[in-house]
């Protein structure tokens, strides 16, 4: 697959960093997205009423790393729920693409939202390159507490540690 070398180059060529540091107020947003193939409204403020949120940005649906990451979050979703957290995936993909992605790669277990330019800017996740004419975001996971504060950030183009590191952060948050 020709996309794999692109993501490998991105991971090596540019260090990924997130502007929102722990303690920062997470920018609120409402957007459209999908869950289990159905179009849904996603509101950060609404989700925070139920407890902490793991908001993870991924570069683009249906790419190898993003598929693997979505499947791993889906497989670990019960652990996140047991720790009191909601998982929301976000990318600059269209709602139509996310409808398919939410069913196939997310196994219908959690919502994925279409991050428009404001959300991408507010969370500082834009990558300077496009992929096949598509805007893409970096791979950054935020754990946001119930009060809307960022308590943990993991920013790395390699998807392997995002699930374990955010789950550990949510468990520490629950433990107090």
N, C-alpha and C positions, 0 to 999 in steps of 0.2 A: 504494500500500500504506500502511495506516495506521500501521504500526510505524516507518516511516522518520522521520516527524516526532518520534516519541518518542525515538529514538536521537539525533537531531540536538539535541533539547532537553537530553538527558542530557549530551551532549558539551559543550554550551555552559554549562549551568546549574551543573554541579558538577565542579570539578577532580578528577581521579583521582590517587590516590597510593597507593603500596604501603607497608605497614609494614615489610616485610622489605628491608632495605638490603643492598647488597653487603657480604659478609663474614659475614652472619648464617647461622646453621645452618638449612637448609631442613627444615621439619617433615616427618617421615616419615609415610607413609600407605599403606594398602592399601584399595582400593575395587573396585567392579565397574564395568565399562564395556563398550565394544564395539570391535571391529575387523572391518571388512569384513562387518558385519551379525551377527557372532557375539559372544555374551557372553563377556568375558574378565575375569580378575583383573588389576588393575594395582597394582603395588607399586613405590614410588619406590626403596626400597633395592635391590630386585632389578634395576631398570633402571640404577641408578648403577654396578652391577658391570660393566656393559658400556661405560661411559664417561659423559660429561656428558649431561644431560637438559635439553631446552627444554620447560618446563612452561608452557603458555599457557592462561590462563583466558579464556573468552569468555562474553558475556552469555546467549545463548539460541540453541539450534539452530533452524535454518530461519528466520533473520532475515537481511536483506540483507547487513549487515556481517559477520556470523558465517559465512554461506555463502561470501562472497568470501575471508575470511581462511582458512577451512579449505581451499578450493581452492588458494589461493596456497601454503600450507604443503605441500599434496600435490604441487604442481608443483615445489617446491623441495626435496623430501625427499631426493633423491639428493645434493644439495649438503650438506645437514645430515649425511647418513651419511658422505660423503667427509671431513667435518671431525670425524667420530667421535661425533656426537651422535644421541640418540634424541629424537623429538618426541612429546609427549603433550598432547592437548587436554583441558581440564577445564571443566565447567559444572555448574550445579545442576540440569540436566535429568535426567529419569528414564532409566534404562538402556534402556527400550523406545524412547524418542525417539532416544537415541544410537545404537541399533542401525541405525535408518534413516539417520541423519545420517552415520554412519561409512561406510556404503556409497555414499550419493549424493554428499555434499559432500566427504568426505575421500578419496573414490575407493578406499576399502579399504586405504589406504597407511599409516595410523598409528592408534593407539588413542586413543579419547576416553573419559574417565572421568566418572563421576557424583560430583561433589563434594558430600559431605554437609555438614551444619552445622559439624562440627569442622574439616574441611579449609578450608572457606570462611573460618571465623574465624581459623584458624592462619595462613593466607596473606593475611588482611585484604583480601578481594576482594568482600565483600558490598556490594551497593547497597541504599540504604534504601528503594527503591521495588520494587514488584512489577509484572510485566507480564502483564496478562490472568490474574491469579491465580497466576502462576509466580514463584518466587524467581529473581533474576538476579544475576550477578556482574559486576564491572567487567572491562574488558579489560586484563589484565596478563600480561606474558610474563616469566618468570624463566629465566635460564640458571644451572644448578646444576652445579658441578664434581663430579668423581668422588668427592670426599671429603664431599659433601653440603653444601657452602657455596654460597651465592648469590654469583655473580660479576657478574651483570648483571641489571638490571630495566628494563623498558620498560612504562610504564603510561599508556595513552592510549585513549580510546574510539574513536578513528579507527583502523581496522585496517591502514592502508596501510604504516606503518613497522615493524610488529612482525616481519615476516619478514626484511627486510633488516637491521634492527638486531640481532636475535638471531643471525642467521647470521654477521654480522661479529664479534659477541662470541665465538661458538663458534670461529671461525677464529683469533681472537687467543689464545684459551685453548689451542688446539692448537699454535700457534706458540711458546707459552711466554712 
